[in-house]
Amino acid sequence: MKKLIIICLILFMAGCTSQLQNQSQNGNPGASGTSGISANETLSIEESRISHSIGQIPYLSSAYPGPDSTDVPVDSVIVLFFQDDFGYNYHSFVLFEKVSGTRVSLDTTYFDSFVAKDIGLKPVLNGDITALKPDTVYILKIVNDTVIDSYEFTTGGADTTPPTVDGAYFEGNSLVITFSKRVRSSSITSSGIKVEMAGLEITGDFANLRTSAGQNLEDKNIYITYPNITSGTYTLTVNDVRDASGNTILPYTATIVK
């Protein structure tokens, strides 16, 4: 009887190992012709809930862009809302082009008071935000030991609209500049942003630039600290700031009071 039980356990473990190997092979982002869903998985969407017939927990309650979305703006941030908290790391999310298999680097961040079940994914290049390719089908895979969810979406046309300044003000010793769209922090430099009083330039701390006061998916607010600034009226000029698509802002000048 004991021998029979041992044999059954061996056969069961062998079957599980074979199934996991098949899932791993079928989930390879670079595989030619893949739809992003392996032959052993069925993607079902019911009541805005995305889940596979296997690996039910955790599952998505909603996502932006959603499955099969079209005309998605190329500068979009991918937002995922999970039903339950779960541990994740850099390898938990994979975004790649469906045709070429080219993988997109992602900056992963919590939001909504740092709750682990609400995730924002920003496409990045060389450590800064970037835009997705226009008119391209992308596949997003959510991985946690095995592939849990996978869906695709299609981007719209290229973004050719430059960013603008929506407002600027002092918050303590920090200058806060709000742009009309997400901008690359690498384009925020002392040569492009100048604060002057009576023709004299005030030195700011661009080495410790912040893109938000906390966790922020938009990157529209830029915080620059001016340690020695005093009360008064200042002239602000903004040049050379670029958005995720590389569009450059038109020269901007404004008067601000601290």
C-alpha distance (Angstrom), angle and dihedral (degrees) to the residues before:
residue distance angle dihedral
M1 . . .
K2 3.84 . .
K3 3.80 90.5 .
L4 3.82 90.2 52.3
I5 3.83 91.4 51.6
I6 3.81 91.9 49.0
I7 3.82 91.5 50.0
C8 3.82 91.0 50.6
L9 3.81 91.2 50.3
I10 3.81 91.6 50.5
L11 3.82 91.6 50.8
F12 3.82 91.3 47.3
M13 3.82 93.4 51.1
A14 3.78 91.4 47.4
G15 3.79 90.4 53.4
C16 3.83 92.2 50.0
T17 3.80 91.6 49.3
S18 3.80 91.3 50.6
Q19 3.81 91.4 49.5
L20 3.83 92.8 50.5
Q21 3.80 90.9 48.5
N22 3.80 90.6 51.8
Q23 3.82 90.9 49.8
S24 3.81 91.2 50.3
Q25 3.80 92.5 49.7
N26 3.78 94.2 45.3
G27 3.83 91.5 48.0
N28 3.83 95.8 58.0
P29 3.86 107.0 130.3
G30 3.79 92.8 -149.5
A31 3.79 96.0 53.6
S32 3.78 113.2 124.4
G33 3.79 115.9 -110.3
T34 3.81 95.3 4.0
S35 3.77 117.7 155.4
G36 3.79 90.4 -156.2
I37 3.83 92.1 -106.2
S38 3.78 120.6 89.2
A39 3.77 122.7 -128.5
N40 3.81 90.0 -107.3
E41 3.80 95.0 55.7
T42 3.79 132.2 75.1
L43 3.80 119.2 -158.9
S44 3.79 110.6 -143.9
I45 3.80 126.8 -176.6
E46 3.79 116.5 -162.5
E47 3.78 125.7 160.3
S48 3.83 91.1 -10.2
R49 3.80 89.6 -56.7
I50 3.79 119.1 129.2
S51 3.77 117.2 -157.4
H52 3.77 141.3 143.1
S53 3.76 124.4 -124.0
I54 3.83 85.1 -112.2
G55 3.80 128.4 44.3
Q56 3.79 96.3 29.1
I57 3.82 96.8 176.5
P58 2.94 123.9 96.0
Y59 3.76 102.6 25.5
L60 3.77 136.2 167.6
S61 3.77 119.9 -101.3
S62 3.81 91.8 -170.6
A63 3.78 141.7 -19.5
Y64 3.80 142.8 -164.9
P65 2.90 119.4 -112.0
G66 3.78 90.6 27.7
P67 3.80 128.9 -147.5
D68 3.82 114.2 -60.3
S69 3.82 92.2 3.2
T70 3.79 114.4 161.9
D71 3.80 134.0 -158.7
V72 3.82 90.4 27.9
P73 3.85 110.8 175.2
V74 3.79 110.1 -105.0
D75 3.82 92.4 -131.1
S76 3.81 93.9 55.2
V77 3.79 125.1 136.4
I78 3.81 112.2 -136.9
V79 3.80 110.3 -126.1
L80 3.81 122.6 -164.9
F81 3.80 125.7 -171.0
F82 3.79 114.0 -164.3
Q83 3.77 125.6 -162.7
D84 3.81 92.0 -135.8
D85 3.79 137.6 25.8
F86 3.78 115.6 -100.8
G87 3.77 139.1 170.9
Y88 3.79 117.2 -102.7
N89 3.78 141.0 168.9
Y90 3.79 139.5 -176.8
H91 3.80 91.2 -66.3
S92 3.82 95.0 52.4
F93 3.82 94.1 85.1
V94 3.80 126.7 46.4
L95 3.81 124.1 -176.6
F96 3.78 120.3 -177.9
E97 3.80 142.6 155.9
K98 3.79 111.2 -93.5
V99 3.80 97.3 -139.9
S100 3.80 102.6 38.4
G101 3.80 98.9 27.0
T102 3.82 89.4 -134.0
R103 3.79 109.6 160.1
V104 3.81 122.3 -133.2
S105 3.80 119.2 -141.2
L106 3.80 112.6 -124.5
D107 3.79 133.7 -157.2
T108 3.80 106.6 -147.1
T109 3.79 121.2 -154.0
Y110 3.80 140.2 167.3
F111 3.74 120.6 -124.9
D112 3.80 137.0 172.9
S113 3.83 94.0 66.0
F114 3.79 93.1 -36.2
V115 3.81 94.0 -65.2
A116 3.79 107.9 167.1
K117 3.79 93.5 -140.6
D118 3.82 94.1 64.0
I119 3.79 111.6 69.3
G120 3.81 134.8 -178.1
L121 3.81 121.3 -160.7
K122 3.81 119.0 -163.1
P123 3.82 119.7 -169.1
V124 3.81 107.0 -127.3
L125 3.79 138.3 -174.6
N126 3.81 123.5 -166.5
G127 3.79 90.2 -9.2
D128 3.81 97.1 -52.7
I129 3.79 135.2 90.6
T130 3.78 118.0 -83.7
A131 3.78 138.1 178.2
L132 3.77 127.8 -109.0
K133 3.78 119.6 -114.7
P134 3.81 115.1 -86.3
D135 3.81 121.1 -109.9
T136 3.79 92.2 10.0
V137 3.81 132.3 135.8
Y138 3.81 113.0 -129.4
I139 3.78 130.2 -169.1
L140 3.78 121.5 -149.2
K141 3.79 118.5 -159.7
I142 3.78 123.4 -170.4
V143 3.78 109.9 -154.4
N144 3.78 130.2 -169.9
D145 3.82 106.9 161.6
T146 3.81 87.6 -47.4
V147 3.80 132.8 25.6
I148 3.79 107.7 -79.2
D149 3.79 103.4 171.0
S150 3.77 136.7 8.0
Y151 3.78 132.0 175.9
E152 3.78 140.5 152.3
F153 3.79 137.6 -131.5
T154 3.81 135.6 -178.9
T155 3.79 126.7 -130.2
G156 3.79 124.6 -135.6
G157 3.78 129.8 -131.9
A158 3.79 127.6 -44.9
D159 3.81 119.7 -72.7
T160 3.81 109.6 -121.5
T161 3.81 99.0 161.6
P162 3.82 113.8 111.3
P163 3.81 119.9 -136.0
T164 3.79 121.1 -104.0
V165 3.81 133.9 -158.8
D166 3.81 111.6 -102.5
G167 3.79 94.5 -176.4
A168 3.81 147.2 -29.8
Y169 3.81 132.4 -152.3
F170 3.79 142.7 152.2
E171 3.78 120.4 -103.1
G172 3.77 104.5 -172.2
N173 3.78 105.2 -54.7
S174 3.79 93.0 -21.5
L175 3.78 124.9 96.5
V176 3.80 110.3 -143.0
I177 3.80 116.6 -158.2
T178 3.80 118.3 -173.1
F179 3.80 116.6 -157.4
S180 3.78 128.7 -162.2
K181 3.81 91.7 -118.4
R182 3.78 141.3 9.3
V183 3.80 113.1 -62.7
R184 3.78 134.4 -163.4
S185 3.79 112.4 -102.7
S186 3.81 89.2 -147.8
S187 3.81 88.8 66.0
I188 3.81 92.4 57.0
T189 3.80 102.2 93.6
S190 3.80 139.4 150.6
S191 3.80 89.7 -109.9
G192 3.80 92.5 55.1
I193 3.80 100.2 39.9
K194 3.79 118.4 47.0
V195 3.80 131.8 176.0
E196 3.81 115.7 -164.2
M197 3.79 138.2 177.2
A198 3.81 118.3 -163.0
G199 3.79 89.6 -16.8
L200 3.82 94.9 -51.6
E201 3.81 116.5 118.2
I202 3.82 118.1 -130.1
T203 3.80 115.5 -140.1
G204 3.81 116.5 -123.9
D205 3.81 132.4 -166.0
F206 3.80 102.4 -110.5
A207 3.80 92.9 160.4
N208 3.82 91.3 72.5
L209 3.78 98.0 41.2
R210 3.80 116.9 166.0
T211 3.79 124.4 -156.0
S212 3.80 93.8 -161.9
A213 3.78 142.9 1.8
G214 3.80 89.1 -108.7
Q215 3.78 137.7 -22.9
N216 3.79 107.8 -12.4
L217 3.80 131.5 168.5
E218 3.77 96.8 -163.9
D219 3.84 105.8 58.1
K220 3.79 88.0 -156.6
N221 3.81 96.3 124.9
I222 3.79 117.6 70.4
Y223 3.83 119.9 -166.4
I224 3.83 118.9 -158.4
T225 3.81 119.4 -180.0
Y226 3.82 120.5 -140.2
P227 3.83 103.4 -169.9
N228 3.83 97.0 -170.1
I229 3.79 100.7 37.7
T230 3.81 118.6 131.3
S231 3.78 134.6 -165.8
G232 3.78 115.7 -70.6
T233 3.81 146.1 87.5
Y234 3.79 118.3 -57.4
T235 3.79 138.1 -173.2
L236 3.79 115.8 -131.9
T237 3.80 122.8 -161.0
V238 3.78 123.7 -175.5
N239 3.81 125.4 -166.3
D240 3.80 140.4 155.1
V241 3.83 96.3 21.9
R242 3.81 111.5 148.9
D243 3.79 132.6 -159.9
A244 3.81 128.0 -139.1
S245 3.82 91.1 -80.3
G246 3.80 93.2 49.5
N247 3.81 96.6 -106.3
T248 3.83 110.5 152.0
I249 3.79 123.0 -133.5
L250 3.80 119.6 -115.8
P251 3.82 113.6 -114.4
Y252 3.81 111.0 -78.0
T253 3.81 130.6 -165.6
A254 3.81 129.2 -179.1
T255 3.80 141.7 159.8
I256 3.80 116.0 -122.4
V257 3.79 131.1 -177.7
K258 3.78 126.4 -144.5
